[in-house]
Amino acid sequence: MSTNKEILYKGIKLLGYALPLLFIGPSVIHMSFKNQNHWLYIPVLGLGIILCLLSIFLIFKGIKTIMRSLFDGNQ
C-alpha cells in the first residue's frame, strides 16, 4: 500500500491554511466583544464566526484528504 504524495501534499496544504485561521478567528471574536458599543460590533463578530467555521471546515477537509491519500488503493 503506497501513499499518493500529491494528494497528501494537498491535505497538508489545507491544514496549513487552517492553522492561521485557528488563531485569527477567535482573536477577531475577542476584539468584537471588547468593543460592543461600536457600530461595527455585529459585522466584526460575524466575520470572526465565519473565520472559525472556515478553519473547522479546512481541518476536516485536510484530514479527509490525508486519509484518502493514505488508504485509497491504486487511485
ABEGO torsion letter per residue (X at the ends): XBBBAAAAAAAAAAAAAAAAAAAAAAAAAAAAAABAABAAAAAAAAAAAAAAAAAAAAAAAAAAAAAAAAABBAX
